[in-house]
Structure formats: C-alpha cells, structure tokens
Amino acid sequence: MDNSDPAQQTAEFFGTGNQLYRNYHPFLSGTFFLIQFLSNDILFITHKAQPCDLEGNFLPPGTSPPPLTDKAPDDWTPYKSRVEFELADYLFTKNQTPAHSIDHLLNIWAASLIQAGSKSTIFSDHRSVYKAIDNTPLGDVKWQSFTVKYSGEIPEEGAAPWMADSHEVWFRDPREVVRNMLANPDFAAEMDLRPYREFATENDKRQWKDFMSGDWAYQQADIIAEDTDTHGSTFVPVILRSDKTTVSVATGQNDYYPLYVSIGNVRNNVRRAHRNAVAVVGFFAMPKTTKQHAETKEFRRFHRQLFHSSLSHILNSLKPGMTMPEVARFGDGHYRRVIYGLGPYIADYEEQVLLACIVRRWCAKCLSHSKALDETSLLRSRLHVDALIEECDFDTLWAEYGVIAVLVPFTNDFPRADIHELLAPDLLHQIIKGSFKDHLVEWVERYLLQEHGKTRANIILDDIDRRIAAVPPFPGLRRFPQGRHFKQWTGDDSKALMKIYLPAIEGHVPGDIVRAFSAFLQFCYLVRRNILTEKSLEEIHDALARFHQYREIFKTTGTVTTFSLPRQHSMTHYIHCIRLFGAPNGLCSSITESKHIKAVKEPWRRSSRYNALGQMLLTNQCLDKLMASRVDFRTRGMLSGTCLSSILAALGTASVPDIDVIADSEDIDAPTSVLAHVQLARTSRKRRAQTIPALANELAIPHLADLVRDFLIEQLYPEMHAAEIPESIMDCPHYEGRIRVFNSAVSTFFAPSDLSGIGGMKREHIRVSPSWRNGHACRDCVFVITDPNVQGMRGMDVAQVLTFFSCQLRGGFYPCAVVRWFNRVGNAPDDETGLWMVEPSSIDGHAHFAVIHIETIFRSAHLIPVYGTELLPVAIKSHHVLDIFTLFYVNRYADHHAFEIVC
C-alpha cells in the first residue's frame, strides 16, 4: 500500500468482528492518521471528518468538542420547571388540546393547587402556554413568503383571468433547517459524515445500506474535491420530496402542496423512524382557473414553470454553500466545514413528469420510447437534453424524446445537479400502489371477466374476497372483513393486500399468473431490504426477469395489449438506483406520506379553517420548537424517569415505579444487539386453570400431564439421552404444583426492514386468548427453532400455541407453551407460489401436542389455507380456518422479517 498517495482510498474495518470494511473518500473525509495493525503488520489509513473552529480552521487530532450548551442542568428556560414543559408538550403536541379546553383544564388545576395550599399555579391560560412555546429559541426557523405572477405577454382582449392573479408561496430557509438537523444531538451517533463504499471482509463483495454508501455521494465528492479548498469538508446531500395532499373532501377540496427536506448523512433507520429527520420547508402555490382555460397550453406551461421557479427560489440560500465550504455545528458538539449539494428527489410518477419536464407516459430516467418502454435505452442526462434542445425543434423533442423544451428544470440553477439522475425510486407509488394494485390486481379481474364471462367472474371474485376475509389474524396485519372492494384505498391498504393476495387467487387463475405474482412479490421484498449485497442485486435481477417472463400470459390471453407502463417500467431502474443511493427503503415516499399527517392534516384540523395555511405554519413552527426543547433537555440529562418520579426524587420521597416500562409498542428506539427474545405477558389470567389437570380439561388434552413431565425432565437433564435418565425420575409423579396461565407473550426481534424503532427492533404480541377482545378464540402460530445450525424453514418448525403457562420446580422457573405441531410438506417451497406448505402433525391419528420452553420460540408465524379450486363456503370465517383446513401456506410475505427467515 502506497501511503504517500493522498488520493488513495482509505480503508477502515467496521462492525462486529471486523466482518466489514469501508473505503472512505480520500479528500472529503478530513485528515489522515496512520494506524498499524500489529497482527498482520499492515498499515491502514483511517480518518475522521475533520473538526474545525468557528472560522473554519482545522483543529489538531483528538481535540475535544466544546460543550453543546452552557446552560445549567436545571435551566428549563423558557419554562419554569419540568412540569411546565411536560404540560405544554402534552397539551400542544400529544393531545392537541383546543385553547378553550386548555383554559378549562388550567382553571381546574389552579383551583386544586390553591385548595392544597399552593401560592402559585402553572400556566394562567392558553395564551401563557403558547407564549412559553413561542419564546423557545431552539428550532426556530421562521416562515417567509414571496409572491409570483405570470410575466408573459398578456393579450389586450380576451386575457385569461389567471394571467392577472398573484400567487403566494410560503417557505422556511432550508439552509437553517438543514443546519438544525446537523446540530441535532439525537442524530450524532446515527450520521455518516463521509461517503464510503462498504465490503464484506470475507469475500470483498460490495453491499449497500445507508445513503452515503451509494456511488452517487462518492462521485459527487470526486467532483467537489477537484477544488482543493473543499478538502476536509463534509458533504451534505439535501434530499427533497414534494407531493400534493388533500386534508378534507367533505368541506370542499382543500389541497396543499408541501415541500419536505432531509439530509443524506442521516441513516435510513432514523429517517424511517420519523425522528424529525424530515422537515416541512415550504408550501407551493396551486394556481386555479376556469374550466375554459385550465387545459390551455399557456396555463399548463405557467403552472409547471411556477413550480420550478418557486423551488429554485426556496433553495437559493443553499447555493453559495454548494461551491464554497461554510462552517456548521454538528450534534457531537464539533464544528465542521460543509459543502451542500442537491440530493435525490423523492416523487411519484406524476411528480417525476413535472420535475423532469417530460411528456406523460415517458420515463423520466431513460430514453425508452413511451410506446416501447421495455426496450433497453440509455439513461437521460442534463447534458444530453441540453444538446437535444439545441439541435431539435419542439415537435421532434416532444414526439421522439418526450421532452418539453419550453420548461426549465429547477436543477439547472444549481451546480452538479441533474434531475434525471436525482429522481429516486419510489416503492410506495411505483411498486405497491402502481404496479401491484393498479396493474396486477386489476389485470386479474380483467382476465376472469374475459375468460369466464361476467356472471361466473363475479362469483369467482366474490370467492377471492371471502378467501381474503378468511385469512387468519396476524400481529400488525390489516384485516379485510369484506374483501378488497372499498372505494378509498390507502398505501397501507395496498401493502396489506400484497401480503395475502397470492394464496387467495391460487386455484382460480393459471399457474403463470400465480408465478408472475410470486416473482413480483419477491422483487418487492428484496428491494425493501435494509442491506443489499451483490447477491441481493442478482436475486432482484432474477426476480424481475421471471416477472417479465410470466406476465406475458396477460398479453397472450388478451387481458392487456402493452406493458409500456411507466410505473412498471421503473422496476428496471431499481438496481441502478440502489448502486447510486443505497437501500430504497431510506428514500421511500411512505416516509413523507406519514409526515403529511403531522405537518399538514393535523395542523389543518386544529385550525379555524379560515385562512388555515397561516395557522398551520405557526403550528409547525411550535411543534419544531417543542421537539428541539425536548432534545436539548434530554441531552442535558433532565428528562430521566417520569415527571412524577423526578419530582419525588427532588423532594427525597420514595419513588413510584414506572407503569409503562414495557409498553405495548411495535417499535423500540433503544439500541440493542438482541436478535430475538420472547417473554410472557406481565399479568397472568386468574380465571384460567391453576393446575395441570385443570388446564388439561380446559384444552381437551387428556395426556397434558405426561407432556409436562417430559418437558420438565428435558429441562432438568438437557444433556442426557432418554436411556441415561434414572428410572426413578422417569417414574416420578406428574407435576402437582400451581401454574400461572397467560393469554399472550411478547416477541422482540431485530427487523430493520420493517416499520421499527431507531435501533431496528420490533415488538409483537403472540396471542392465545380463549376470547380475544370479547370475540372468538385467538391462537397464533409461531416459528420454533428446532435446529439452530440450519437457516430458514429447514431449521424451524411451525406450531400453533394453545396457551402459555409458567411453573416452578426445584428452584427453577419455567415459562412454557402448549403447542400443536405442523409438519413441512416437501423439502422445498411450492413451485408456483414460492411458499412453503405445512400440514397438521398427528400421531396415530391424533393431533401432535407438546410442551416447549418459550425460549425456543422465534416469533409469530402466519399460515394461510391452501384453498384449492373449490369455492369457499360462506360460513367459514378467519377464527376457525386453522381448525378446518388440512394444508396451509407459510406466509413469508406477512412482513419483511418473515420474508428473510422463511426461505
């Protein structure tokens, strides 16, 4: 290794056991430090993003950062105490209490305090609450506005009304918002300051995860580093997202057009966990006009260019920092020089058409013709489009290249920005809602109508709905009690239908349609992975090829005439985009879809509806201030415990236990290395059986006492074979102690690709209640680890949990589950569906039961009946299908974690 070459890539081992190493960018990474690994006597160059002082002068290695704040640990300014802050945060953020209700509550509270002898109250009324929030300097980025109007030629007669209209655009300085994100202590340990390429140490295979692991950030750093003044700086990619949203249809069409910003340095898990790593920075104007003028070329051109001009103006404050480094503070307390750059733009297809200034039905990423999108073509680029505009006339550009020459993309105003390259993949709109719901599901219905006629097709479609409704419940899975026929589809509805649709149509459609769905689902779940390796990309390519092969049946049967569909075509660009931007789940529009609720819809509902936007802006500003205050107080160690426990501790009074230590939550923010853990519910059921004989009667398992004895012997003598166990033990009487029966257990496991906490952990309940929510019995199925040395289904068995109980013997505590076993059918998944199949296990014609330790349980399993070709009787419901059917699919699409383990 030639350490004298400053342009040489720098390597650093990473992760547990040095299983990975990273090649960091040599110039936008700070200074170099030589470290000698004595074990192999090889010199590696490592580095850190180099801190500097306020003037931008680099500091010596090892310099400690200045303190994040000089405030005292008991300074709650602008609040008087923790009680005031917690109350203000609860009223404004969590409960969203109206002003008159705040006044009523504070009046009652003040009366109780005075009655108790207090001489002071907390807040006098809602105005004092709002004033305290307004006085918070942290997170304060004020809203601004500018006005735009049509500046083209206006005819003297017959001018359209919109030509004289003015349009107001509201925004916050994105530079200040980005700097606040960089300075957030919450992100300090979850931020990448340097572009890198990550490899497996064992085989030198590349892998992609967070945004800075992609090629785009590295290539941008190469361009930036051509200016030596930028060396040692931190590259900060600015990620954008815009999307219209409707807040109310019932009270008139109330649409808003927010613009969101994030930064590429923040890791994907933080951006997905909604930890304020995505912020609203603007609301675009939405010009309206009469029906007579709405479809005119002039108005449509003005509407589009207004968007680009507004976006360029909003982002203008970032432009100086894109070529000249500026100093910014980071969450670890250090100052660093930063270089901004326009990063990926998250957009659905309609938004991509607007952003790329192309004709609808064309691809915004490549030059494939709108009538032949499946043909492989070169990628679009800013340079190529500029050259085309120079050489071709308007009509040729429109018809041959899908380019609208009269529009200028906002990216043309910024360095190193190419809108065609920056358009990010959109899993929600392109794949889930577009290709799956709008295309494939619709095609199945068309196929059935064409093949069977309307009457028979409707009978089959009704049966598919009954099959969907009969799917057994599963933690976190949306229910479809009436099937899939309802008017208002959301992204969550489409995601939920994807998980259960395949078994519902199997038996009603040809095998190739089933195979097409199977390949499509594999593609969707593969690209949703948290980490993608070179092997993953090969699997994605294979799944896409199989999907293209099997979807031909829709064309050969006359169901569709073309596959030139932009959303479906976008699947061909995913591998390229993964190489550029890392895992797509960090750039999915679903992240900002949920942000719509907090930034747009809830503030609108809190408004008076009159000039609502101004009130919504103030609400967002206050929410940001409260969040910034919470981060500041938490960083200073002022929010430990609960509000009550902290007051009792200050008074020297015995503290009370926190009642929500184990919350019924699906995601966990605490970092952890636990892959899976199961524990019983906190409370046992007092009205359930308290002895083994009573439990045997309750479950109708006469030999349960024998099963418990066998279980306890196995626990007491785990290393002995049956022949080695003393006869005195084998002949011992059945367990006669008391037991505690539980209706549920909690499984906690590492699932970074699912909706999970910042640490990638997810929690789900395994339910075994005789009457779940006062309804029918609910007995979930689980994966049980039977061979820890074998991965996937070959190392696990499936069982249905009949109940959980615990017992004590010889000083030991044994949390157990009574289960009914299922056997795998075959040694591989089904050829058509790609799903493993299982059947109930039996011994001498009787169900095979067992008692197992809950530590052998991995997590919940989802079984869906193999419905076959017969129509499902109306009487069959979801709560008893596990007892009726004799063959089941193991649903690996129940969630992304199940997809990984059921292989």
Helices and strands as residue ranges (DSSP letters): E 10-14, G 16-18, E 20-24, E 32-37, E 42-47, E 51-52, H 82-89, I 90-94, H 99-115, H 126-134, E 143-149, G 161-164, E 166-172, H 174-182, G 185-190, E 196-200, E 206-208, G 211-213, H 215-224, G 228-230, E 234-242, E 245-248, E 254-256, E 258-263, H 268-272, E 279-283, H 291-294, H 297-314, G 315-318, G 320-322, E 326-329, E 335-346, H 349-356, H 382-391, H 394-396, I 397-401, G 410-413, H 419-422, I 427-441, H 442-469, H 491-505, H 511-527, E 532-533, H 534-550, H 552-556, H 566-569, G 570-573, H 574-581, G 584-586, H 590-596, I 597-601, H 602-606, H 612-635, H 643-651, E 667-668, E 676-680, H 692-699, H 704-716, G 722-724, H 727-730, E 740-742, E 744-750, E 761-769, G 772-774, E 778-779, E 781-785, G 792-795, E 796-809, E 812-824, E 837-840, E 842-843, E 846-847, E 849-853, G 854-856, E 857-861, E 863-865, H 881-884, E 888-890, H 896-901
